Amino acid sequence: MENIAENLKKISISVEDAAKKSRFGQYVKIIAVTKTFGPEVVIKDLKSGVFCFGENKVQECNLKFKDILKDYPNIELHMIGHLQTNKVKDAVNLFHTIQTVDREKLAKEIKKNLTINSVAKNFFIQINIGNESQKSGIHLNECNNFIKWCKIDLQLNIIGLMCIPPEKENSSYYFNKLKIISDENNLTNLSMGMSIDYPDAIIRGSTHIRIGTSIFGNRNV
């Protein structure tokens, strides 16, 4: 396991430098992506001052965090993986933010399961920014109507957009594109940028970066 505290310090400096270069003046939240890592890694993160975590699977997150949440109730959990509709009931009672609202069926299921006591309060629309057939996310030609429908008709608290740019392409081009879509829809939060490209994402307006490898090192699975 890498030196988590040291890595976080380096990332924080890099985030600060990138934020100074950004013309948007945004605050940037680091989401520590702990998928496939055990509770002991989460504890190390907590001791290093990180309280915001991203997970890809509902069941894995629940098993990992259920005991930790008792001792650290101020933890903030983000769902950043593909969410199946049959997992929505559990998801809205576990995650504070769901970043991967990407289709009508899922949005309706979230609305159906939300109550005043639900943990989930904030939602991002995931945009398939490269229109890639193998990736989740609402396609570009449908995104504006979908965002308005989620906000106005379903009255979900959509606070931002999320994307994963195509691999081996210029991420900056796609970050700029997502920023334009967010501005068109009066959204202020952008979840874009991972270990490989988060400085560029911040410069182009990202408010939430999802960092795993740069904090914990390479995964074994």
N, CA and C of each residue as an Amber inpcrd file, in Angstrom:
protein
   663
   0.8370000  -1.1930000   0.0000000   0.0000000   0.0000000   0.0000000
   0.8780000   1.2510000   0.0000000   0.5280000   2.1810000  -0.8500000
   1.2510000   3.4360000  -0.9440000   1.0880000   4.2410000   0.3560000
   1.8910000   5.2620000   0.5020000   1.7860000   6.1610000   1.6420000
   0.6220000   7.1110000   1.3960000  -0.5090000   6.8160000   1.9760000
  -1.7260000   7.5590000   1.6870000  -1.6100000   9.0200000   2.0860000
  -1.1100000   9.2770000   3.2810000  -1.0060000  10.6620000   3.7630000
  -0.1010000  11.4910000   2.8560000   1.0220000  10.9180000   2.4620000
   1.9560000  11.6380000   1.5900000   1.3380000  11.8840000   0.2170000
   0.6520000  10.8770000  -0.3080000   0.0170000  11.0330000  -1.6180000
  -1.0770000  12.0960000  -1.5850000  -1.8400000  12.1050000  -0.5180000
  -2.9050000  13.1010000  -0.3890000  -2.3370000  14.5170000  -0.3220000
  -1.2180000  14.6630000   0.3410000  -0.5820000  15.9730000   0.4240000
  -0.1570000  16.4540000  -0.9600000   0.4330000  15.5540000  -1.7530000
   0.8630000  15.9080000  -3.1130000  -0.3400000  16.2800000  -3.9800000
  -1.4140000  15.5050000  -3.8350000  -2.6190000  15.7780000  -4.6200000
  -3.2160000  17.1200000  -4.2300000  -3.2500000  17.4120000  -2.9530000
  -3.8100000  18.6810000  -2.4830000  -3.0480000  19.8710000  -3.0570000
  -1.7320000  19.7450000  -3.1140000  -0.9080000  20.8080000  -3.6940000
  -1.2100000  20.9590000  -5.1790000  -1.3240000  19.8210000  -5.8640000
  -1.6310000  19.8390000  -7.2940000  -3.0090000  20.4370000  -7.5600000
  -3.9720000  20.1040000  -6.7120000  -5.3290000  20.6490000  -6.8440000
  -5.3060000  22.1610000  -6.6510000  -4.5730000  22.6110000  -5.6440000
  -4.4850000  24.0440000  -5.3880000  -3.8520000  24.7870000  -6.5570000
  -2.8000000  24.2080000  -7.1300000  -2.1330000  24.8300000  -8.2780000
  -3.0780000  24.9130000  -9.4780000  -3.8090000  23.8260000  -9.7210000
  -4.7320000  23.8090000 -10.8640000  -5.8790000  24.7910000 -10.6440000
  -6.3720000  24.8880000  -9.4140000  -7.4640000  25.8050000  -9.1080000
  -7.0560000  27.2520000  -9.3500000  -5.7970000  27.5770000  -9.0840000
  -5.3010000  28.9340000  -9.3320000  -5.2890000  29.2610000 -10.8210000
  -5.1140000  28.2210000 -11.6430000  -5.0830000  28.4150000 -13.1000000
  -6.4840000  28.4650000 -13.7060000  -7.4630000  28.0050000 -12.9420000
  -8.8340000  27.9910000 -13.4420000  -9.4330000  29.3930000 -13.3700000
 -10.1740000  29.7680000 -14.3910000 -10.8180000  31.0860000 -14.3930000
 -12.1830000  31.0600000 -13.7310000 -12.5710000  29.8860000 -13.2110000
 -13.9140000  29.7520000 -12.6520000 -13.9580000  29.9680000 -11.1390000
 -12.8040000  29.9280000 -10.4770000 -12.7410000  30.2100000  -9.0530000
 -13.5090000  29.2270000  -8.1900000 -13.5570000  27.9700000  -8.6220000
 -14.3910000  26.9850000  -7.9240000 -13.6360000  26.2910000  -6.7870000
 -14.4240000  25.8440000  -5.8050000 -13.8880000  24.9630000  -4.7680000
 -13.8980000  23.5370000  -5.3140000 -12.8210000  22.7970000  -5.0570000
 -12.6960000  21.4360000  -5.6030000 -12.7440000  20.4150000  -4.4750000
 -13.6440000  19.4520000  -4.6080000 -13.7770000  18.3770000  -3.6190000
 -13.0670000  17.1240000  -4.1370000 -12.1940000  16.5620000  -3.3100000
 -11.5050000  15.3170000  -3.6570000 -12.3490000  14.1440000  -3.1620000
 -12.7530000  13.2800000  -4.0940000 -13.4880000  12.0650000  -3.7410000
 -12.5100000  10.8920000  -3.8120000 -12.2190000  10.2900000  -2.6790000
 -11.3060000   9.1500000  -2.6280000 -12.0500000   7.8950000  -3.0700000
 -11.6260000   7.3220000  -4.1880000 -12.3050000   6.1550000  -4.7500000
 -11.7320000   4.8900000  -4.1200000 -12.5180000   4.2890000  -3.2490000
 -12.0440000   3.1510000  -2.4460000 -12.5780000   1.8110000  -2.9390000
 -13.1140000   1.7530000  -4.1360000 -13.6270000   0.4850000  -4.6530000
 -12.5170000  -0.5640000  -4.6580000 -12.8660000  -1.7650000  -4.2680000
 -12.0070000  -2.9640000  -4.1560000 -11.0540000  -2.9140000  -2.9600000
 -10.9160000  -1.7610000  -2.2970000 -10.0730000  -1.6820000  -1.1030000
 -10.9180000  -1.9420000   0.1390000 -10.2930000  -2.4610000   1.1740000
 -11.0070000  -2.8270000   2.3880000 -11.1810000  -1.6810000   3.3670000
 -11.8860000  -1.9450000   4.4740000 -12.1400000  -0.9190000   5.4990000
 -10.8680000  -0.3290000   6.0910000  -9.8060000  -1.1240000   6.1540000
  -8.5640000  -0.6100000   6.7390000  -8.0020000   0.5560000   5.9290000
  -8.2420000   0.5400000   4.6210000  -7.7990000   1.6420000   3.7640000
  -8.6450000   2.8880000   4.0290000  -9.9330000   2.6920000   4.2180000
 -10.8200000   3.8040000   4.5460000 -10.3790000   4.4630000   5.8490000
 -10.0390000   3.6600000   6.8390000  -9.6020000   4.1880000   8.1330000
  -8.3320000   5.0270000   7.9690000  -7.4030000   4.5630000   7.1350000
  -6.1880000   5.3330000   6.8770000  -6.5230000   6.6740000   6.2420000
  -7.4800000   6.6480000   5.3230000  -7.9310000   7.8920000   4.6950000
  -8.5100000   8.8470000   5.7270000  -9.3590000   8.3220000   6.5710000
  -9.9980000   9.1460000   7.5960000  -8.9580000   9.7970000   8.5100000
  -7.9530000   9.0260000   8.8760000  -6.9010000   9.5460000   9.7460000
  -6.0410000  10.5870000   9.0310000  -6.1050000  10.5710000   7.6970000
  -5.3690000  11.5630000   6.9020000  -6.2370000  12.7760000   6.5720000
  -7.4620000  12.7790000   7.0750000  -8.3240000  13.9420000   6.9040000
  -9.2920000  13.8840000   5.7460000  -9.4610000  12.7000000   5.1320000
 -10.4040000  12.5600000   4.0180000 -11.7150000  11.9910000   4.5410000
 -12.8170000  12.6370000   4.1720000 -14.1220000  12.1790000   4.6410000
 -15.1190000  11.9980000   3.5010000 -14.6470000  12.1260000   2.2610000
 -15.5190000  11.9630000   1.0950000 -15.0200000  10.7890000   0.2660000
 -15.9020000   9.8040000   0.0230000 -15.5000000   8.5680000  -0.6340000
 -16.4250000   8.2310000  -1.7940000 -15.8490000   7.6050000  -2.8180000
 -16.6160000   7.1570000  -3.9720000 -16.5690000   5.6530000  -4.0980000
 -17.7210000   5.0510000  -4.3180000 -17.8150000   3.6030000  -4.4890000
 -18.6450000   3.2770000  -5.7350000 -18.3490000   2.1270000  -6.3360000
 -19.0150000   1.7220000  -7.5760000 -20.1810000   0.7720000  -7.3710000
 -20.1940000   0.0680000  -6.2360000 -21.2180000  -0.9530000  -6.0290000
 -21.8950000  -0.7600000  -4.6770000 -23.2150000  -0.9010000  -4.6830000
 -23.9980000  -0.6740000  -3.4790000 -23.6390000  -1.6680000  -2.3860000
 -23.6080000  -2.9540000  -2.7220000 -23.3630000  -3.9780000  -1.7120000
 -21.9680000  -3.8630000  -1.1200000 -20.9720000  -3.6470000  -1.9670000
 -19.6010000  -3.5070000  -1.4740000 -19.4950000  -2.3140000  -0.5350000
 -20.1130000  -1.2040000  -0.9110000 -20.0630000  -0.0020000  -0.0830000
 -20.7290000  -0.2380000   1.2710000 -21.8740000  -0.8910000   1.2620000
 -22.6010000  -1.1400000   2.5010000 -21.7850000  -2.0100000   3.4590000
 -21.2060000  -3.0770000   2.9290000 -20.4020000  -3.9660000   3.7630000
 -19.1750000  -3.2540000   4.3240000 -18.5830000  -2.4060000   3.5390000
 -17.3450000  -1.7250000   3.9200000 -17.5760000  -0.6170000   4.9330000
 -18.6790000   0.1180000   4.7680000 -18.8630000   1.3380000   5.5450000
 -19.8640000   1.2230000   6.6900000 -20.6270000   0.1350000   6.7670000
 -21.7120000   0.0960000   7.7560000 -21.2210000   0.2690000   9.1870000
 -20.0960000  -0.3320000   9.5290000 -19.5520000  -0.1670000  10.8760000
 -18.7910000   1.1430000  11.0200000 -18.0680000   1.5320000   9.9590000
 -17.2890000   2.7710000  10.0070000 -18.1950000   3.9790000  10.2000000
 -19.3660000   3.9620000   9.5620000 -20.2910000   5.0950000   9.6610000
 -20.7730000   5.3320000  11.0940000 -20.7750000   4.2760000  11.8970000
 -21.1890000   4.4300000  13.2950000 -20.2100000   5.3050000  14.0720000
 -18.9350000   5.1840000  13.7290000 -17.9020000   5.9610000  14.4140000
 -17.6040000   7.2860000  13.7180000 -17.8940000   7.3420000  12.4130000
 -17.6250000   8.5560000  11.6380000 -18.8940000   8.9630000  10.8710000
 -19.8750000   9.5140000  11.5610000 -21.1540000   9.8410000  10.9150000
 -21.0650000  10.9940000   9.9200000 -19.9370000  11.7130000   9.9190000
 -19.7870000  12.8390000   8.9950000 -19.1830000  12.4280000   7.6540000
 -19.0050000  11.1340000   7.4260000 -18.5360000  10.6440000   6.1280000
 -19.5540000  10.9920000   5.0490000 -19.0360000  11.3380000   3.8630000
 -19.8800000  11.6220000   2.7030000 -19.6090000  10.5720000   1.6280000
 -20.6480000   9.8530000   1.2140000 -20.4990000   8.7730000   0.2340000
 -21.1200000   9.1650000  -1.1090000 -20.3590000   8.9050000  -2.1670000
 -20.8240000   9.1880000  -3.5310000 -20.9100000   7.8800000  -4.3210000
 -22.0340000   7.6410000  -4.9570000 -22.1840000   6.5260000  -5.8820000
 -21.6530000   6.9750000  -7.2340000 -20.5850000   6.3140000  -7.7100000
 -19.9650000   6.7400000  -8.9660000 -19.9610000   5.6330000 -10.0170000
 -20.6130000   4.5020000  -9.7000000 -20.6890000   3.3980000 -10.6500000
 -22.0850000   3.2550000 -11.2340000 -22.2080000   2.3980000 -12.2190000
 -23.5000000   2.1290000 -12.8350000 -24.4700000   1.5940000 -11.7820000
 -25.6410000   2.2240000 -11.6990000 -26.6130000   1.8550000 -10.6670000
 -27.7670000   1.0870000 -11.2960000 -27.9580000  -0.1520000 -10.8330000
 -29.0790000  -0.9650000 -11.2980000 -30.3490000  -0.5330000 -10.5710000
 -31.4770000  -0.6180000 -11.2650000 -32.7300000  -0.1500000 -10.6670000
 -33.1220000  -0.9700000  -9.4430000 -32.7470000  -2.2520000  -9.4080000
 -33.1090000  -3.0710000  -8.2450000 -32.2410000  -2.7790000  -7.0250000
 -31.2540000  -1.8900000  -7.1680000 -30.3980000  -1.4900000  -6.0510000
 -30.7200000  -0.0730000  -5.5620000 -31.7040000   0.5670000  -6.1900000
 -31.9850000   1.9680000  -5.8880000 -32.4360000   2.1680000  -4.4430000
 -33.3150000   1.3140000  -3.9620000 -33.8330000   1.4720000  -2.5960000
 -32.7030000   1.4850000  -1.5780000 -31.7370000   0.5870000  -1.7520000
 -30.5860000   0.5580000  -0.8520000 -29.6870000   1.7720000  -1.0810000
 -29.5220000   2.1490000  -2.3420000 -28.6040000   3.2440000  -2.6850000
 -29.0330000   4.5750000  -2.0790000 -30.3300000   4.8810000  -2.1310000
 -30.7800000   6.1850000  -1.6320000 -30.7430000   6.2520000  -0.1100000
 -30.5650000   5.1100000   0.5350000 -30.4490000   5.0870000   1.9920000
 -29.0140000   4.8660000   2.4630000 -28.0780000   4.9460000   1.5140000
 -26.6650000   4.7520000   1.8290000 -25.8080000   5.9110000   1.3340000
 -25.9840000   6.2750000   0.0790000 -25.1610000   7.3210000  -0.5340000
 -25.7830000   8.7000000  -0.3340000 -24.9380000   9.6750000  -0.0410000
 -25.4050000  11.0460000   0.0910000 -25.6120000  11.6890000  -1.2810000
 -24.7900000  11.2890000  -2.2380000 -24.8840000  11.8100000  -3.6050000
 -24.7980000  10.6490000  -4.5820000 -25.7020000  10.6270000  -5.5520000
 -25.6560000   9.6460000  -6.6330000 -25.2620000  10.3840000  -7.9030000
 -24.0960000  10.0290000  -8.4480000 -23.5410000  10.7650000  -9.5870000
 -23.9100000  10.1650000 -10.9400000 -24.5820000   9.0330000 -10.9400000
 -24.7160000   8.2910000 -12.1960000 -26.1720000   8.1070000 -12.6380000
 -26.9720000   9.1560000 -12.5120000 -28.3290000   9.1220000 -13.0620000
 -28.1940000   9.2570000 -14.5750000 -28.5730000   8.2090000 -15.3030000
 -28.2340000   8.1800000 -16.7340000 -29.3480000   7.6800000 -17.6550000
 -30.5420000   7.4240000 -17.0940000 -31.6190000   6.9310000 -17.9440000
 -32.9530000   7.1420000 -17.2400000 -34.0100000   7.1630000 -18.0500000
 -35.3380000   7.4850000 -17.5400000 -35.8160000   6.4860000 -16.4910000
 -35.6150000   5.2010000 -16.7510000 -36.0760000   4.1740000 -15.8220000
 -35.4310000   4.3420000 -14.4550000 -34.1420000   4.6370000 -14.4360000
 -33.4280000   4.8230000 -13.1740000 -33.9180000   6.0650000 -12.4500000
 -34.0950000   7.1500000 -13.1690000 -34.5540000   8.3940000 -12.5510000
 -35.9190000   8.2040000 -11.9060000 -36.8220000   7.5050000 -12.5860000
 -38.1560000   7.2450000 -12.0360000 -38.0780000   6.3830000 -10.7730000
 -37.1830000   5.4090000 -10.7840000 -37.0440000   4.5220000  -9.6320000
 -36.4780000   5.2880000  -8.4310000 -35.5460000   6.1900000  -8.6910000
 -35.0070000   7.0200000  -7.6110000 -36.1160000   7.8780000  -7.0080000
 -36.8840000   8.5170000  -7.8750000 -37.9820000   9.3640000  -7.3920000
 -38.9850000   8.5590000  -6.5650000 -39.2750000   7.3580000  -7.0170000
 -40.2350000   6.4950000  -6.3270000 -39.7730000   6.1080000  -4.9270000
 -38.4600000   5.9470000  -4.7450000 -37.9210000   5.4630000  -3.4770000
 -37.4480000   6.5630000  -2.5360000 -37.4570000   7.7950000  -2.9940000
 -37.0160000   8.8890000  -2.1390000 -38.0730000   9.2450000  -1.1070000
 -37.6370000   9.4240000   0.1290000 -38.5100000   9.9190000   1.1930000
 -37.7900000  11.0490000   1.9000000 -38.4770000  11.6910000   2.8070000
 -37.8620000  12.7830000   3.5550000 -36.6800000  12.3040000   4.3930000
 -36.6650000  11.0030000   4.7140000 -35.5900000  10.4390000   5.5350000
 -34.4640000   9.8070000   4.7180000 -34.5550000   9.8450000   3.4100000
 -33.5130000   9.2490000   2.5650000 -32.1790000   9.9530000   2.7770000
 -31.1010000   9.1800000   2.7380000 -29.7570000   9.7480000   2.8630000
 -29.4110000  10.5720000   1.6280000 -29.7850000  10.0640000   0.4530000
 -29.4600000  10.7370000  -0.8110000 -30.2210000  12.0490000  -0.9410000
 -29.4780000  13.1320000  -1.1130000 -30.0780000  14.4580000  -1.2720000
 -29.7050000  15.1050000  -2.6080000 -28.5580000  14.7020000  -3.1480000
 -28.0320000  15.3510000  -4.3510000 -27.7910000  14.3400000  -5.4610000
 -27.9620000  14.8080000  -6.7060000 -27.8310000  13.9110000  -7.8480000
 -27.0950000  14.6180000  -8.9930000 -26.2710000  13.8300000  -9.6730000
 -25.6170000  14.2790000 -10.8960000 -26.1920000  13.4820000 -12.0640000
 -26.2760000  14.1150000 -13.2280000 -26.5940000  13.3930000 -14.4540000
 -25.2830000  12.9370000 -15.0800000 -25.1820000  11.6450000 -15.3870000
 -23.9900000  11.1550000 -16.0900000 -24.2010000  11.3080000 -17.5870000
 -23.2910000  12.0270000 -18.2280000 -23.3530000  12.2690000 -19.6630000
 -22.3590000  11.3510000 -20.3740000 -22.8290000  10.6640000 -21.4000000
 -21.9290000   9.8620000 -22.2420000 -21.2580000  10.8280000 -23.2070000
 -20.2440000  11.5050000 -22.7110000 -19.6790000  12.6630000 -23.3870000
 -19.0330000  12.3200000 -24.7290000 -18.6210000  11.0670000 -24.8830000
 -18.0290000  10.6470000 -26.1530000 -18.9790000   9.8310000 -27.0070000
 -20.2520000   9.7300000 -26.5670000 -21.2470000   8.9020000 -27.2740000
 -20.7040000   7.5060000 -27.5860000 -20.1080000   6.8790000 -26.5610000
 -19.5140000   5.5610000 -26.7170000 -20.5420000   4.4760000 -26.3880000
 -20.6850000   3.5240000 -27.2830000 -21.7190000   2.4980000 -27.1250000
 -21.4940000   1.6150000 -25.9000000 -20.2370000   1.4650000 -25.4680000
 -19.9330000   0.5640000 -24.3470000 -20.0100000   1.2550000 -22.9970000
 -20.2910000   2.5550000 -22.9810000 -20.2900000   3.2910000 -21.7200000
 -21.6900000   3.7330000 -21.3250000 -21.9020000   3.8480000 -20.0070000
 -23.1540000   4.3730000 -19.4810000 -23.1890000   5.8810000 -19.6690000
 -24.3690000   6.4400000 -19.4880000 -24.5240000   7.8840000 -19.5950000
 -25.5410000   8.2470000 -20.6560000 -26.2610000   9.3260000 -20.4200000
 -27.2260000   9.8060000 -21.3940000 -26.4680000  10.4000000 -22.5840000
 -26.9290000  10.1280000 -23.8010000 -26.2250000  10.6050000 -24.9860000
 -26.4150000  12.1060000 -25.1680000 -25.4890000  12.7040000 -25.8840000
 -25.4530000  14.1550000 -26.0250000 -26.7340000  14.7270000 -26.6210000
 -27.2960000  14.0400000 -27.6080000 -28.4880000  14.5770000 -28.2630000
 -29.7390000  14.4800000 -27.3990000 -29.6320000  13.8010000 -26.2630000
 -30.7710000  13.6590000 -25.3580000 -30.5670000  14.3740000 -24.0210000
 -29.3520000  14.8490000 -23.7750000 -28.9990000  15.2660000 -22.4120000
 -29.7650000  16.4990000 -21.9430000 -29.9260000  17.5120000 -22.7790000
 -30.6040000  18.7250000 -22.3210000 -32.0520000  18.4490000 -21.9180000
 -32.7650000  17.6890000 -22.7480000 -34.1510000  17.3510000 -22.4150000
 -34.2200000  16.4820000 -21.1620000 -33.2570000  15.5620000 -21.0180000
 -33.2440000  14.6700000 -19.8560000 -32.9740000  15.4530000 -18.5700000
 -32.0390000  16.3690000 -18.6290000 -31.7300000  17.1850000 -17.4550000
 -32.9580000  17.9810000 -17.0230000 -33.6100000  18.6270000 -17.9810000
 -34.8140000  19.4210000 -17.6600000 -35.9260000  18.5390000 -17.1030000
 -36.1000000  17.3490000 -17.6700000 -37.1400000  16.4320000 -17.2080000
 -36.8760000  15.9950000 -15.7650000 -35.6220000  15.6670000 -15.4630000
 -35.2710000  15.2510000 -14.0960000 -35.4870000  16.3890000 -13.1060000
 -35.1300000  17.6090000 -13.5010000 -35.2370000  18.7500000 -12.6020000
 -36.6760000  19.2250000 -12.4220000 -37.3980000  19.3370000 -13.5230000
 -38.7160000  19.9740000 -13.4890000 -39.8350000  18.9630000 -13.2550000
 -39.8590000  17.8970000 -14.0480000 -40.9570000  16.9350000 -13.9370000
 -40.8120000  16.0260000 -12.7180000 -39.5990000  15.4800000 -12.5230000
 -39.3840000  14.5980000 -11.3680000 -39.0120000  15.3710000 -10.1130000
 -38.5540000  16.5930000 -10.2990000 -38.1290000  17.4400000  -9.1720000
 -37.0270000  16.7800000  -8.3410000 -36.1150000  16.1140000  -9.0340000
 -34.9140000  15.6130000  -8.3740000 -33.9460000  16.7740000  -8.1800000
 -33.1820000  16.7260000  -7.1220000 -32.2280000  17.7920000  -6.8450000
 -30.9460000  17.5600000  -7.6490000 -31.0240000  17.8880000  -8.9400000
 -29.8770000  17.7230000  -9.8320000 -28.9340000  18.8930000  -9.6120000
 -27.7370000  18.6000000  -9.1110000 -26.7950000  19.6750000  -8.7850000
 -25.6340000  19.7630000  -9.7600000 -25.4920000  18.7640000 -10.6560000
 -24.3590000  18.8220000 -11.5600000 -24.3500000  17.7000000 -12.5750000
 -23.2490000  17.6480000 -13.3310000 -23.0490000  16.6550000 -14.3830000
 -21.7670000  15.8840000 -14.1150000 -21.7350000  14.6380000 -14.6010000
 -20.5720000  13.7770000 -14.4330000 -20.2450000  13.1340000 -15.7750000
 -18.9630000  12.9050000 -16.0370000 -18.5920000  12.2090000 -17.2770000
 -17.3000000  11.4330000 -17.0950000 -17.0960000  10.4780000 -18.0020000
 -15.8330000   9.7490000 -18.1320000 -15.4250000   9.8700000 -19.6000000
 -14.4160000  10.6750000 -19.9240000 -14.0180000  10.8700000 -21.3190000
 -13.5030000   9.5800000 -21.9520000 -13.5360000   9.4860000 -23.2780000
 -12.9760000   8.3160000 -23.9610000 -11.4980000   8.1400000 -23.6320000
 -11.0750000   6.9060000 -23.5040000  -9.6730000   6.6250000 -23.2300000
  -8.8070000   6.9840000 -24.4350000  -7.5810000   7.3650000 -24.1550000
  -6.5710000   7.6470000 -25.1750000  -6.9720000   8.7860000 -26.1070000
  -7.8370000   9.6440000 -25.6140000  -8.1910000  10.8570000 -26.3580000
  -7.9270000  12.0660000 -25.4770000  -8.0150000  13.2480000 -26.0740000
  -7.7450000  14.4760000 -25.3450000  -8.8990000  14.7740000 -24.3910000
  -8.6790000  14.5070000 -23.1100000  -9.7320000  14.7020000 -22.1140000
 -10.2010000  16.1460000 -22.0540000  -9.2950000  17.0760000 -22.2640000
  -9.6350000  18.4900000 -22.1340000 -10.7760000  18.8830000 -23.0630000
 -10.7780000  18.3380000 -24.2570000 -11.8480000  18.6250000 -25.2130000
 -13.2050000  18.2420000 -24.6310000 -13.2790000  17.0950000 -23.9790000
 -14.5390000  16.6160000 -23.4170000 -14.9040000  17.3540000 -22.1350000
 -13.8960000  17.7610000 -21.3530000 -14.1680000  18.5610000 -20.1690000
 -14.7920000  19.8990000 -20.5640000 -14.2380000  20.5170000 -21.5970000
 -14.8030000  21.7790000 -22.0820000 -16.2420000  21.5940000 -22.5490000
 -16.4960000  20.4860000 -23.2120000 -17.8430000  20.2060000 -23.7180000
 -18.8310000  20.0410000 -22.5720000 -18.4240000  19.3390000 -21.5080000
 -19.3220000  19.1490000 -20.3720000 -19.5870000  20.4760000 -19.6600000
 -18.5820000  21.3030000 -19.5910000 -18.7490000  22.6190000 -18.9630000
 -19.7900000  23.4450000 -19.7220000 -19.7690000  23.3780000 -21.0390000
 -20.7440000  24.1090000 -21.8570000 -22.1630000  23.6110000 -21.5630000
 -22.3140000  22.2870000 -21.4880000 -23.6360000  21.7120000 -21.1970000
 -24.1180000  22.1520000 -19.8180000 -23.2130000  22.1650000 -18.8500000
 -23.6060000  22.5650000 -17.4910000 -24.0420000  24.0270000 -17.4580000
 -23.3300000  24.8740000 -18.1640000 -23.6930000  26.2960000 -18.2090000
 -25.0520000  26.4860000 -18.8750000 -25.3100000  25.7290000 -19.9380000
 -26.5890000  25.8330000 -20.6400000 -27.7610000  25.4440000 -19.7450000
 -27.4860000  24.5960000 -18.7670000 -28.5460000  24.1030000 -17.8850000
 -28.4640000  24.6750000 -16.4680000 -27.6660000  25.7240000 -16.3090000
 -27.5480000  26.4200000 -15.0210000 -27.1630000  25.4860000 -13.8730000
 -26.2090000  24.5950000 -14.1510000 -25.6970000  23.6880000 -13.1300000
 -24.2860000  24.1180000 -12.7460000 -23.9680000  24.0640000 -11.4790000
 -22.6960000  24.6140000 -11.0060000 -21.6510000  23.5640000 -10.6540000
 -22.0500000  22.2900000 -10.5820000 -21.1110000  21.2420000 -10.1770000
 -20.7560000  20.3340000 -11.3430000 -19.4820000  20.0030000 -11.4320000
 -18.9950000  19.1040000 -12.4790000 -18.1010000  18.0460000 -11.8470000
 -18.4710000  16.7760000 -12.0190000 -17.6400000  15.6720000 -11.5560000
 -16.8740000  15.1400000 -12.7590000 -15.6540000  15.5890000 -12.8930000
 -14.8270000  15.1470000 -14.0260000 -13.3670000  15.2580000 -13.6190000
 -12.5990000  14.2830000 -14.0780000 -11.2000000  14.2270000 -13.7320000
 -10.9040000  13.0890000 -12.7730000  -9.9300000  12.2620000 -13.1590000
  -9.4760000  11.1610000 -12.3260000  -7.9610000  11.2760000 -12.1690000
  -7.3220000  10.2250000 -11.6830000  -5.8930000  10.3180000 -11.3640000
  -5.0590000  10.8060000 -12.5430000  -5.4290000  10.3910000 -13.7420000
  -4.6020000  10.6690000 -14.9100000  -4.7670000  12.0920000 -15.4360000
  -5.8970000  12.7330000 -15.1300000  -6.1760000  14.0060000 -15.8080000
  -6.8580000  15.0660000 -14.9410000  -6.8540000  14.8910000 -13.6280000
  -7.6230000  15.8150000 -12.7930000  -7.1420000  17.2710000 -12.8380000
  -5.8300000  17.5650000 -13.0120000  -5.4580000  18.9830000 -13.1040000
  -6.1210000  19.6860000 -14.2920000  -6.1530000  19.0260000 -15.4440000
  -6.8210000  19.6060000 -16.6100000  -8.3130000  19.7810000 -16.3540000
  -8.9130000  18.8240000 -15.6580000 -10.3420000  18.9150000 -15.3590000
 -10.6370000  20.1200000 -14.4700000  -9.7930000  20.3440000 -13.4870000
  -9.9930000  21.4810000 -12.5790000  -9.8650000  22.8010000 -13.3340000
  -8.8670000  22.9020000 -14.1730000  -8.6680000  24.1200000 -14.9620000
  -9.9120000  24.4250000 -15.8030000 -10.5970000  23.3680000 -16.2210000
 -11.7740000  23.5390000 -17.0810000 -13.0980000  23.5040000 -16.3150000
 -13.0230000  23.6370000 -15.0010000 -14.2280000  23.8670000 -14.2260000
 -14.6920000  22.7610000 -13.3130000 -13.9410000  21.6720000 -13.1970000
 -14.3830000  20.5750000 -12.3480000 -14.4590000  21.0020000 -10.8830000
 -15.5230000  20.5540000 -10.2170000 -15.6880000  20.8170000  -8.7840000
 -15.5090000  19.5510000  -7.9530000 -15.5860000  18.3880000  -8.6030000
 -15.4490000  17.0970000  -7.9280000 -14.5030000  16.2270000  -8.7460000
 -13.4070000  15.7940000  -8.1400000 -12.4830000  14.8950000  -8.8410000
 -12.4820000  13.5470000  -8.1380000 -12.4420000  12.4700000  -8.9340000
 -12.5600000  11.1130000  -8.4110000 -11.1760000  10.4460000  -8.4940000
 -10.5240000  10.3350000  -7.3390000  -9.1250000   9.9130000  -7.3190000
  -8.9630000   8.5850000  -6.5810000  -8.4010000   7.6070000  -7.2500000
  -8.1290000   6.3140000  -6.6370000  -6.6550000   5.9690000  -6.6770000
  -6.1270000   5.7090000  -7.8670000  -4.7520000   5.2380000  -8.0250000
  -3.7290000   6.2000000  -7.4320000  -3.9180000   7.4950000  -7.6280000
  -2.9480000   8.4590000  -7.1400000  -2.8950000   8.5180000  -5.6140000
  -3.9530000   8.0460000  -4.9620000  -3.9530000   8.0040000  -3.5020000
  -3.4580000   6.6600000  -2.9970000  -3.9780000   5.5630000  -3.5760000
  -3.7570000   4.2280000  -3.0170000  -2.7810000   3.3750000  -3.7940000
  -2.3880000   3.7970000  -4.9910000  -1.5720000   2.9460000  -5.8410000
  -2.4460000   2.0490000  -6.6890000  -1.8190000   1.1940000  -7.4770000
  -2.5650000   0.3210000  -8.3810000  -3.3520000  -0.7390000  -7.6160000
  -4.5280000  -1.0440000  -8.1430000  -5.3490000  -2.1010000  -7.5600000
  -4.8690000  -3.4660000  -8.0260000  -5.1190000  -4.4590000  -7.2000000
  -4.7410000  -5.8350000  -7.5540000  -5.7800000  -6.5260000  -8.4000000
  -6.9890000  -5.9230000  -8.4830000  -8.0750000  -6.5370000  -9.2580000
  -8.6250000  -5.5120000 -10.2160000
